[in-house]
Amino acid sequence: MASESPSPTTYTLESLLTKASEFVEQCHYEIGAKFYLRALEMSPKDTTIMDALADAYLQLDQVDQATLLLEKSITLAPHSGAAKWLSLAQLKRGEDAAACYDRGIALLSSPTAQPSQPVPLASAHCGVIELYMTDLCDMENAEQLCEDHLTHALQLHPDGFEPNTMAASLRLVQQRQEEAVVHVDKVIASITAVDSATTLATENVEEFSLPLRFSAGKSMIEVGRYEAAAGVLEGVLYGDDGNPEVWCVLGVCYQSLKEYELSKQYLEKCVSMLHGSGSGTGGGGSSSSSSSSSNGVMDAQIQHVNGILEEVVKSLAEVKSNGGGSMEVEEEEDDDL
């Protein structure tokens, strides 16, 4: 089935779109994109097809192709389709991204927008918060804009994973620890509710993206919710084990839980990955200067992780020299059970 491809004579436009949708729903994005592309050739000004094809390209990490399609769709139909504005916002940077978010939010907030979409709208406000906490953090009114959009997000989805994750991050940056704890606990509650449900709502799938889970996990660690953080971060690692920062943060989490063996393994994995990513050599001229700067950053990261690793190894040695400490007690309890 996955080898199927559209024939110029076999399918009508309607059947092409049906097949494309089926393949995308089954996560066969490459095949689905081929069907959408063939449909777009038959109806080259159909912005709905452009948007669907752009989404498929994004799933395939073909960002340039997706960006071109979204920009063309917006040129042809700027006043419809909030989703394309919000998708483009995530592909842009700085004020360009902010402008796209504003247009998407305006369309979702329009009285003519049917049906009401509080969760996507709250997510859009959260996207703006993240933007003003990162790319546009130096703007004079950045903090106030974060507060304004956070108010909207929490009004729309007060117990939601994403609004409370963003609220926790913002409060921690502002050093408002007690308020951050409240939002972290709401995040943990929302995870528990979803994990215990028999079905997972589409809106929750949207919210529980890996970067968002990672942000939530880091906030949990900062407020001392280590066990919850470990569960969330292990889920992130399962979805993407190629990010050394995730291994490092999990190592720190297990260090806080006094799971020193696990912590050591995760930190050693992080160091190994960092060494591997910095093994390339630069060319001459400006690229050599860039490579030197990159290697300097990499060396600093490795040194930082190694510092944590030394602490963990020392703690592990102390536990072993004390006859196992709490680890031995846990083993005895297991034997009793």
C-alpha positions as YAML, in Angstrom:
chain: A
units: angstrom
residues:
- id: 1
  name: MET
  ca: [0.00, 0.00, 0.00]
- id: 2
  name: ALA
  ca: [2.77, 2.44, 0.94]
- id: 3
  name: SER
  ca: [4.29, 2.01, -2.53]
- id: 4
  name: GLU
  ca: [1.18, 3.40, -4.23]
- id: 5
  name: SER
  ca: [1.59, 6.62, -6.20]
- id: 6
  name: PRO
  ca: [-0.91, 8.77, -8.12]
- id: 7
  name: SER
  ca: [-1.35, 8.19, -11.83]
- id: 8
  name: PRO
  ca: [-2.31, 11.12, -14.07]
- id: 9
  name: THR
  ca: [-5.26, 9.15, -15.49]
- id: 10
  name: THR
  ca: [-6.44, 7.02, -12.59]
- id: 11
  name: TYR
  ca: [-7.79, 9.55, -10.09]
- id: 12
  name: THR
  ca: [-10.23, 12.44, -10.05]
- id: 13
  name: LEU
  ca: [-9.44, 15.48, -7.90]
- id: 14
  name: GLU
  ca: [-11.82, 14.26, -5.22]
- id: 15
  name: SER
  ca: [-10.31, 10.77, -5.13]
- id: 16
  name: LEU
  ca: [-6.77, 12.21, -5.02]
- id: 17
  name: LEU
  ca: [-7.67, 14.25, -1.95]
- id: 18
  name: THR
  ca: [-9.33, 11.26, -0.32]
- id: 19
  name: LYS
  ca: [-6.27, 9.07, -0.87]
- id: 20
  name: ALA
  ca: [-3.92, 11.82, 0.29]
- id: 21
  name: SER
  ca: [-5.87, 12.25, 3.50]
- id: 22
  name: GLU
  ca: [-5.89, 8.50, 4.11]
- id: 23
  name: PHE
  ca: [-2.13, 8.21, 3.70]
- id: 24
  name: VAL
  ca: [-1.47, 11.19, 5.98]
- id: 25
  name: GLU
  ca: [-3.77, 9.75, 8.66]
- id: 26
  name: GLN
  ca: [-1.71, 6.55, 8.49]
- id: 27
  name: CYS
  ca: [1.51, 8.61, 8.83]
- id: 28
  name: HIS
  ca: [2.59, 7.81, 5.26]
- id: 29
  name: TYR
  ca: [3.41, 11.47, 4.74]
- id: 30
  name: GLU
  ca: [5.63, 11.04, 1.69]
- id: 31
  name: ILE
  ca: [2.96, 9.17, -0.26]
- id: 32
  name: GLY
  ca: [0.26, 11.52, 0.96]
- id: 33
  name: ALA
  ca: [2.32, 14.50, -0.21]
- id: 34
  name: LYS
  ca: [2.56, 12.98, -3.69]
- id: 35
  name: PHE
  ca: [-1.23, 12.73, -3.89]
- id: 36
  name: TYR
  ca: [-1.69, 16.29, -2.63]
- id: 37
  name: LEU
  ca: [0.89, 17.51, -5.14]
- id: 38
  name: ARG
  ca: [-0.95, 15.79, -7.98]
- id: 39
  name: ALA
  ca: [-4.22, 17.34, -6.75]
- id: 40
  name: LEU
  ca: [-2.58, 20.77, -6.65]
- id: 41
  name: GLU
  ca: [-1.47, 20.34, -10.25]
- id: 42
  name: MET
  ca: [-5.12, 19.78, -11.16]
- id: 43
  name: SER
  ca: [-6.32, 22.74, -9.06]
- id: 44
  name: PRO
  ca: [-3.30, 25.09, -8.75]
- id: 45
  name: LYS
  ca: [-5.08, 27.92, -6.90]
- id: 46
  name: ASP
  ca: [-6.78, 25.81, -4.26]
- id: 47
  name: THR
  ca: [-5.35, 27.11, -0.97]
- id: 48
  name: THR
  ca: [-6.89, 24.26, 1.02]
- id: 49
  name: ILE
  ca: [-4.76, 21.79, -0.92]
- id: 50
  name: MET
  ca: [-1.71, 24.03, -0.50]
- id: 51
  name: ASP
  ca: [-2.21, 24.09, 3.27]
- id: 52
  name: ALA
  ca: [-2.64, 20.32, 3.46]
- id: 53
  name: LEU
  ca: [0.46, 19.73, 1.33]
- id: 54
  name: ALA
  ca: [2.41, 22.18, 3.48]
- id: 55
  name: ASP
  ca: [1.42, 20.22, 6.60]
- id: 56
  name: ALA
  ca: [2.63, 17.00, 4.98]
- id: 57
  name: TYR
  ca: [5.94, 18.65, 4.05]
- id: 58
  name: LEU
  ca: [6.37, 19.84, 7.64]
- id: 59
  name: GLN
  ca: [5.91, 16.26, 8.85]
- id: 60
  name: LEU
  ca: [8.69, 15.30, 6.43]
- id: 61
  name: ASP
  ca: [10.86, 18.17, 7.73]
- id: 62
  name: GLN
  ca: [10.82, 19.78, 4.29]
- id: 63
  name: VAL
  ca: [10.59, 23.27, 5.74]
- id: 64
  name: ASP
  ca: [11.50, 25.30, 2.66]
- id: 65
  name: GLN
  ca: [8.80, 23.68, 0.51]
- id: 66
  name: ALA
  ca: [6.23, 24.12, 3.27]
- id: 67
  name: THR
  ca: [7.13, 27.78, 3.75]
- id: 68
  name: LEU
  ca: [6.73, 28.54, 0.04]
- id: 69
  name: LEU
  ca: [3.31, 26.89, -0.03]
- id: 70
  name: LEU
  ca: [2.08, 28.69, 3.08]
- id: 71
  name: GLU
  ca: [3.27, 32.04, 1.77]
- id: 72
  name: LYS
  ca: [1.53, 31.43, -1.56]
- id: 73
  name: SER
  ca: [-1.66, 30.37, 0.20]
- id: 74
  name: ILE
  ca: [-1.60, 33.52, 2.32]
- id: 75
  name: THR
  ca: [-1.07, 35.67, -0.78]
- id: 76
  name: LEU
  ca: [-4.09, 34.09, -2.47]
- id: 77
  name: ALA
  ca: [-6.38, 33.98, 0.57]
- id: 78
  name: PRO
  ca: [-5.06, 36.13, 3.43]
- id: 79
  name: HIS
  ca: [-8.39, 36.40, 5.26]
- id: 80
  name: SER
  ca: [-9.16, 32.70, 5.63]
- id: 81
  name: GLY
  ca: [-7.40, 29.81, 7.30]
- id: 82
  name: ALA
  ca: [-5.97, 30.80, 10.68]
- id: 83
  name: ALA
  ca: [-3.97, 27.55, 10.82]
- id: 84
  name: LYS
  ca: [-1.69, 28.54, 7.93]
- id: 85
  name: TRP
  ca: [-0.82, 31.83, 9.63]
- id: 86
  name: LEU
  ca: [0.03, 29.98, 12.83]
- id: 87
  name: SER
  ca: [2.05, 27.35, 10.97]
- id: 88
  name: LEU
  ca: [4.02, 30.07, 9.18]
- id: 89
  name: ALA
  ca: [4.57, 31.86, 12.49]
- id: 90
  name: GLN
  ca: [6.46, 28.81, 13.76]
- id: 91
  name: LEU
  ca: [8.69, 28.89, 10.67]
- id: 92
  name: LYS
  ca: [9.49, 32.59, 10.94]
- id: 93
  name: ARG
  ca: [11.57, 34.47, 13.48]
- id: 94
  name: GLY
  ca: [11.31, 37.70, 15.41]
- id: 95
  name: GLU
  ca: [8.80, 40.33, 14.35]
- id: 96
  name: ASP
  ca: [7.83, 38.38, 11.22]
- id: 97
  name: ALA
  ca: [6.71, 35.52, 13.43]
- id: 98
  name: ALA
  ca: [4.86, 37.91, 15.75]
- id: 99
  name: ALA
  ca: [2.97, 39.39, 12.80]
- id: 100
  name: CYS
  ca: [1.89, 35.92, 11.66]
- id: 101
  name: TYR
  ca: [0.71, 35.02, 15.15]
- id: 102
  name: ASP
  ca: [-1.29, 38.26, 15.34]
- id: 103
  name: ARG
  ca: [-3.08, 37.47, 12.08]
- id: 104
  name: GLY
  ca: [-3.81, 33.89, 13.12]
- id: 105
  name: ILE
  ca: [-5.14, 34.98, 16.51]
- id: 106
  name: ALA
  ca: [-7.29, 37.65, 14.87]
- id: 107
  name: LEU
  ca: [-8.84, 35.08, 12.53]
- id: 108
  name: LEU
  ca: [-9.48, 32.59, 15.35]
- id: 109
  name: SER
  ca: [-10.98, 35.36, 17.51]
- id: 110
  name: SER
  ca: [-13.23, 36.69, 14.75]
- id: 111
  name: PRO
  ca: [-16.98, 36.63, 15.51]
- id: 112
  name: THR
  ca: [-17.42, 34.79, 12.21]
- id: 113
  name: ALA
  ca: [-15.02, 32.02, 13.25]
- id: 114
  name: GLN
  ca: [-17.08, 28.87, 13.63]
- id: 115
  name: PRO
  ca: [-17.00, 26.83, 15.69]
- id: 116
  name: SER
  ca: [-15.33, 28.42, 18.69]
- id: 117
  name: GLN
  ca: [-11.79, 27.03, 19.08]
- id: 118
  name: PRO
  ca: [-10.53, 27.86, 22.58]
- id: 119
  name: VAL
  ca: [-7.69, 25.32, 22.67]
- id: 120
  name: PRO
  ca: [-6.02, 26.29, 19.34]
- id: 121
  name: LEU
  ca: [-6.49, 29.95, 20.26]
- id: 122
  name: ALA
  ca: [-4.89, 29.42, 23.66]
- id: 123
  name: SER
  ca: [-2.03, 27.61, 21.91]
- id: 124
  name: ALA
  ca: [-1.55, 30.57, 19.57]
- id: 125
  name: HIS
  ca: [-1.29, 32.94, 22.55]
- id: 126
  name: CYS
  ca: [1.30, 30.57, 24.05]
- id: 127
  name: GLY
  ca: [3.30, 30.75, 20.83]
- id: 128
  name: VAL
  ca: [3.49, 34.52, 21.24]
- id: 129
  name: ILE
  ca: [4.62, 34.14, 24.86]
- id: 130
  name: GLU
  ca: [7.46, 31.84, 23.82]
- id: 131
  name: LEU
  ca: [8.46, 34.27, 21.08]
- id: 132
  name: TYR
  ca: [8.72, 37.20, 23.51]
- id: 133
  name: MET
  ca: [10.64, 35.04, 25.97]
- id: 134
  name: THR
  ca: [13.21, 34.13, 23.30]
- id: 135
  name: ASP
  ca: [13.66, 35.94, 19.97]
- id: 136
  name: LEU
  ca: [12.02, 39.18, 21.08]
- id: 137
  name: CYS
  ca: [12.96, 39.15, 24.77]
- id: 138
  name: ASP
  ca: [14.92, 42.40, 24.43]
- id: 139
  name: MET
  ca: [11.90, 44.41, 23.31]
- id: 140
  name: GLU
  ca: [10.90, 47.05, 25.82]
- id: 141
  name: ASN
  ca: [7.36, 45.74, 26.32]
- id: 142
  name: ALA
  ca: [8.19, 42.04, 26.00]
- id: 143
  name: GLU
  ca: [7.27, 41.11, 29.58]
- id: 144
  name: GLN
  ca: [3.95, 42.93, 29.45]
- id: 145
  name: LEU
  ca: [3.06, 41.26, 26.16]
- id: 146
  name: CYS
  ca: [3.84, 37.89, 27.75]
- id: 147
  name: GLU
  ca: [1.52, 38.73, 30.63]
- id: 148
  name: ASP
  ca: [-1.28, 39.86, 28.31]
- id: 149
  name: HIS
  ca: [-1.13, 36.74, 26.15]
- id: 150
  name: LEU
  ca: [-0.80, 34.48, 29.19]
- id: 151
  name: THR
  ca: [-3.98, 35.98, 30.64]
- id: 152
  name: HIS
  ca: [-5.82, 35.18, 27.41]
- id: 153
  name: ALA
  ca: [-4.39, 31.65, 27.22]
- id: 154
  name: LEU
  ca: [-5.35, 30.78, 30.79]
- id: 155
  name: GLN
  ca: [-8.84, 32.25, 30.37]
- id: 156
  name: LEU
  ca: [-9.37, 30.10, 27.28]
- id: 157
  name: HIS
  ca: [-7.87, 26.88, 28.69]
- id: 158
  name: PRO
  ca: [-7.30, 27.30, 32.45]
- id: 159
  name: ASP
  ca: [-6.23, 23.72, 33.20]
- id: 160
  name: GLY
  ca: [-4.49, 23.07, 29.89]
- id: 161
  name: PHE
  ca: [-1.04, 21.56, 29.58]
- id: 162
  name: GLU
  ca: [0.38, 24.22, 27.26]
- id: 163
  name: PRO
  ca: [-0.89, 27.40, 29.00]
- id: 164
  name: ASN
  ca: [0.27, 26.16, 32.38]
- id: 165
  name: THR
  ca: [3.63, 25.03, 31.00]
- id: 166
  name: MET
  ca: [4.19, 28.50, 29.54]
- id: 167
  name: ALA
  ca: [2.97, 30.11, 32.77]
- id: 168
  name: ALA
  ca: [5.43, 28.04, 34.80]
- id: 169
  name: SER
  ca: [8.31, 28.97, 32.49]
- id: 170
  name: LEU
  ca: [7.46, 32.67, 32.67]
- id: 171
  name: ARG
  ca: [7.06, 32.69, 36.44]
- id: 172
  name: LEU
  ca: [10.40, 30.90, 36.89]
- id: 173
  name: VAL
  ca: [12.11, 33.50, 34.68]
- id: 174
  name: GLN
  ca: [10.48, 36.17, 36.84]
- id: 175
  name: GLN
  ca: [11.66, 34.31, 39.98]
- id: 176
  name: ARG
  ca: [8.08, 33.93, 41.19]
- id: 177
  name: GLN
  ca: [8.65, 30.41, 42.48]
- id: 178
  name: GLU
  ca: [5.44, 29.86, 44.43]
- id: 179
  name: GLU
  ca: [3.28, 30.81, 41.46]
- id: 180
  name: ALA
  ca: [5.37, 28.57, 39.21]
- id: 181
  name: VAL
  ca: [4.68, 25.62, 41.52]
- id: 182
  name: VAL
  ca: [0.93, 26.13, 41.15]
- id: 183
  name: HIS
  ca: [1.17, 25.96, 37.36]
- id: 184
  name: VAL
  ca: [3.57, 22.98, 37.40]
- id: 185
  name: ASP
  ca: [1.11, 21.04, 39.57]
- id: 186
  name: LYS
  ca: [-1.66, 21.81, 37.06]
- id: 187
  name: VAL
  ca: [0.59, 20.49, 34.29]
- id: 188
  name: ILE
  ca: [1.15, 17.27, 36.25]
- id: 189
  name: ALA
  ca: [-2.59, 16.96, 36.83]
- id: 190
  name: SER
  ca: [-3.31, 17.39, 33.12]
- id: 191
  name: ILE
  ca: [-0.78, 14.68, 32.25]
- id: 192
  name: THR
  ca: [-2.32, 12.32, 34.80]
- id: 193
  name: ALA
  ca: [-5.79, 12.98, 33.41]
- id: 194
  name: VAL
  ca: [-4.71, 12.24, 29.84]
- id: 195
  name: ASP
  ca: [-2.64, 9.18, 30.71]
- id: 196
  name: SER
  ca: [-5.51, 7.66, 32.68]
- id: 197
  name: ALA
  ca: [-8.09, 8.29, 29.95]
- id: 198
  name: THR
  ca: [-9.09, 5.47, 27.63]
- id: 199
  name: THR
  ca: [-8.87, 7.75, 24.60]
- id: 200
  name: LEU
  ca: [-6.69, 10.76, 23.87]
- id: 201
  name: ALA
  ca: [-8.50, 13.82, 22.52]
- id: 202
  name: THR
  ca: [-7.08, 15.45, 19.41]
- id: 203
  name: GLU
  ca: [-6.60, 18.74, 21.24]
- id: 204
  name: ASN
  ca: [-4.40, 17.03, 23.82]
- id: 205
  name: VAL
  ca: [-2.26, 15.45, 21.12]
- id: 206
  name: GLU
  ca: [-1.64, 18.96, 19.81]
- id: 207
  name: GLU
  ca: [-0.53, 20.15, 23.23]
- id: 208
  name: PHE
  ca: [1.74, 17.29, 24.16]
- id: 209
  name: SER
  ca: [4.48, 17.98, 21.62]
- id: 210
  name: LEU
  ca: [8.01, 16.91, 22.53]
- id: 211
  name: PRO
  ca: [9.43, 20.45, 22.91]
- id: 212
  name: LEU
  ca: [6.51, 21.37, 25.16]
- id: 213
  name: ARG
  ca: [6.95, 18.23, 27.26]
- id: 214
  name: PHE
  ca: [10.66, 19.01, 27.56]
- id: 215
  name: SER
  ca: [9.91, 22.53, 28.76]
- id: 216
  name: ALA
  ca: [7.41, 21.16, 31.27]
- id: 217
  name: GLY
  ca: [9.92, 18.60, 32.53]
- id: 218
  name: LYS
  ca: [12.57, 21.25, 33.10]
- id: 219
  name: SER
  ca: [10.11, 23.40, 35.03]
- id: 220
  name: MET
  ca: [9.18, 20.40, 37.18]
- id: 221
  name: ILE
  ca: [12.83, 19.93, 38.10]
- id: 222
  name: GLU
  ca: [13.21, 23.60, 39.00]
- id: 223
  name: VAL
  ca: [10.35, 23.40, 41.52]
- id: 224
  name: GLY
  ca: [11.37, 20.00, 42.92]
- id: 225
  name: ARG
  ca: [8.81, 17.74, 41.24]
- id: 226
  name: TYR
  ca: [11.50, 15.25, 40.29]
- id: 227
  name: GLU
  ca: [9.49, 12.04, 39.94]
- id: 228
  name: ALA
  ca: [6.94, 13.69, 37.65]
- id: 229
  name: ALA
  ca: [9.79, 15.27, 35.68]
- id: 230
  name: ALA
  ca: [11.49, 11.90, 35.19]
- id: 231
  name: GLY
  ca: [8.31, 10.41, 33.76]
- id: 232
  name: VAL
  ca: [7.76, 13.30, 31.37]
- id: 233
  name: LEU
  ca: [11.38, 13.44, 30.23]
- id: 234
  name: GLU
  ca: [11.59, 9.70, 29.67]
- id: 235
  name: GLY
  ca: [8.64, 10.16, 27.31]
- id: 236
  name: VAL
  ca: [10.54, 12.90, 25.50]
- id: 237
  name: LEU
  ca: [13.57, 10.65, 25.24]
- id: 238
  name: TYR
  ca: [11.44, 7.84, 23.82]
- id: 239
  name: GLY
  ca: [10.20, 10.22, 21.11]
- id: 240
  name: ASP
  ca: [13.62, 11.70, 20.32]
- id: 241
  name: ASP
  ca: [16.79, 10.18, 21.76]
- id: 242
  name: GLY
  ca: [19.12, 12.28, 19.59]
- id: 243
  name: ASN
  ca: [19.15, 15.42, 21.73]
- id: 244
  name: PRO
  ca: [22.05, 15.42, 24.23]
- id: 245
  name: GLU
  ca: [20.33, 18.10, 26.34]
- id: 246
  name: VAL
  ca: [17.50, 15.69, 27.15]
- id: 247
  name: TRP
  ca: [20.02, 13.09, 28.37]
- id: 248
  name: CYS
  ca: [21.73, 15.74, 30.49]
- id: 249
  name: VAL
  ca: [18.53, 17.07, 32.06]
- id: 250
  name: LEU
  ca: [17.40, 13.52, 32.84]
- id: 251
  name: GLY
  ca: [20.79, 12.86, 34.40]
- id: 252
  name: VAL
  ca: [20.33, 15.89, 36.65]
- id: 253
  name: CYS
  ca: [16.81, 14.73, 37.49]
- id: 254
  name: TYR
  ca: [18.00, 11.29, 38.55]
- id: 255
  name: GLN
  ca: [20.81, 12.91, 40.53]
- id: 256
  name: SER
  ca: [18.15, 14.82, 42.50]
- id: 257
  name: LEU
  ca: [16.28, 11.54, 43.04]
- id: 258
  name: LYS
  ca: [19.54, 9.98, 44.30]
- id: 259
  name: GLU
  ca: [19.38, 7.44, 41.47]
- id: 260
  name: TYR
  ca: [23.09, 7.86, 40.92]
- id: 261
  name: GLU
  ca: [23.70, 4.85, 38.68]
- id: 262
  name: LEU
  ca: [21.03, 6.02, 36.26]
- id: 263
  name: SER
  ca: [22.25, 9.59, 36.48]
- id: 264
  name: LYS
  ca: [25.79, 8.50, 35.66]
- id: 265
  name: GLN
  ca: [24.64, 6.51, 32.62]
- id: 266
  name: TYR
  ca: [22.59, 9.39, 31.23]
- id: 267
  name: LEU
  ca: [25.30, 11.99, 31.77]
- id: 268
  name: GLU
  ca: [27.95, 9.75, 30.20]
- id: 269
  name: LYS
  ca: [25.65, 9.31, 27.20]
- id: 270
  name: CYS
  ca: [25.30, 13.08, 26.94]
- id: 271
  name: VAL
  ca: [29.07, 13.61, 27.00]
- id: 272
  name: SER
  ca: [29.54, 10.91, 24.36]
- id: 273
  name: MET
  ca: [26.96, 12.56, 22.10]
- id: 274
  name: LEU
  ca: [28.52, 15.99, 22.55]
- id: 275
  name: HIS
  ca: [31.95, 14.62, 21.62]
- id: 276
  name: GLY
  ca: [30.43, 12.98, 18.56]
- id: 277
  name: SER
  ca: [28.67, 16.15, 17.38]
- id: 278
  name: GLY
  ca: [31.87, 18.15, 17.71]
- id: 279
  name: SER
  ca: [34.12, 15.72, 15.87]
- id: 280
  name: GLY
  ca: [33.89, 17.45, 12.49]
- id: 281
  name: THR
  ca: [36.64, 19.72, 11.23]
- id: 282
  name: GLY
  ca: [36.16, 23.13, 9.72]
- id: 283
  name: GLY
  ca: [37.50, 24.42, 6.44]
- id: 284
  name: GLY
  ca: [39.56, 27.52, 5.79]
- id: 285
  name: GLY
  ca: [38.73, 31.20, 6.00]
- id: 286
  name: SER
  ca: [35.59, 32.34, 7.81]
- id: 287
  name: SER
  ca: [34.33, 28.80, 8.18]
- id: 288
  name: SER
  ca: [37.42, 28.03, 10.25]
- id: 289
  name: SER
  ca: [36.58, 30.93, 12.56]
- id: 290
  name: SER
  ca: [32.99, 29.72, 12.83]
- id: 291
  name: SER
  ca: [34.18, 26.19, 13.56]
- id: 292
  name: SER
  ca: [36.50, 27.49, 16.27]
- id: 293
  name: SER
  ca: [33.63, 29.36, 17.92]
- id: 294
  name: SER
  ca: [31.38, 26.30, 17.67]
- id: 295
  name: ASN
  ca: [34.06, 24.08, 19.17]
- id: 296
  name: GLY
  ca: [34.47, 26.56, 22.02]
- id: 297
  name: VAL
  ca: [30.78, 26.34, 22.84]
- id: 298
  name: MET
  ca: [30.90, 22.56, 22.59]
- id: 299
  name: ASP
  ca: [33.92, 22.40, 24.90]
- id: 300
  name: ALA
  ca: [32.08, 24.54, 27.46]
- id: 301
  name: GLN
  ca: [29.04, 22.25, 27.30]
- id: 302
  name: ILE
  ca: [31.18, 19.14, 27.74]
- id: 303
  name: GLN
  ca: [33.00, 20.74, 30.67]
- id: 304
  name: HIS
  ca: [29.68, 21.64, 32.29]
- id: 305
  name: VAL
  ca: [28.26, 18.13, 31.97]
- id: 306
  name: ASN
  ca: [31.51, 16.58, 33.14]
- id: 307
  name: GLY
  ca: [31.31, 18.75, 36.25]
- id: 308
  name: ILE
  ca: [27.88, 17.35, 37.06]
- id: 309
  name: LEU
  ca: [29.11, 13.85, 36.27]
- id: 310
  name: GLU
  ca: [31.97, 14.22, 38.76]
- id: 311
  name: GLU
  ca: [29.47, 15.13, 41.48]
- id: 312
  name: VAL
  ca: [27.36, 12.09, 40.63]
- id: 313
  name: VAL
  ca: [30.36, 9.73, 40.63]
- id: 314
  name: LYS
  ca: [31.39, 11.11, 44.02]
- id: 315
  name: SER
  ca: [27.89, 10.60, 45.44]
- id: 316
  name: LEU
  ca: [27.77, 7.09, 44.02]
- id: 317
  name: ALA
  ca: [31.11, 6.25, 45.63]
- id: 318
  name: GLU
  ca: [29.85, 7.54, 48.98]
- id: 319
  name: VAL
  ca: [26.72, 5.39, 48.75]
- id: 320
  name: LYS
  ca: [28.78, 2.30, 47.95]
- id: 321
  name: SER
  ca: [31.27, 3.02, 50.74]
- id: 322
  name: ASN
  ca: [28.36, 3.22, 53.19]
- id: 323
  name: GLY
  ca: [27.23, -0.24, 52.21]
- id: 324
  name: GLY
  ca: [24.61, 0.82, 49.73]
- id: 325
  name: GLY
  ca: [22.75, 3.32, 51.90]
- id: 326
  name: SER
  ca: [19.19, 3.93, 50.81]
- id: 327
  name: MET
  ca: [19.68, 1.65, 47.83]
- id: 328
  name: GLU
  ca: [20.30, -1.30, 50.16]
- id: 329
  name: VAL
  ca: [17.19, -0.44, 52.18]
- id: 330
  name: GLU
  ca: [15.10, -0.44, 49.01]
- id: 331
  name: GLU
  ca: [16.43, -3.89, 48.09]
- id: 332
  name: GLU
  ca: [15.53, -5.24, 51.55]
- id: 333
  name: GLU
  ca: [12.02, -3.82, 51.24]
- id: 334
  name: ASP
  ca: [11.65, -5.51, 47.86]
- id: 335
  name: ASP
  ca: [12.74, -8.82, 49.38]
- id: 336
  name: ASP
  ca: [10.13, -8.44, 52.17]
- id: 337
  name: LEU
  ca: [7.45, -7.87, 49.55]
...
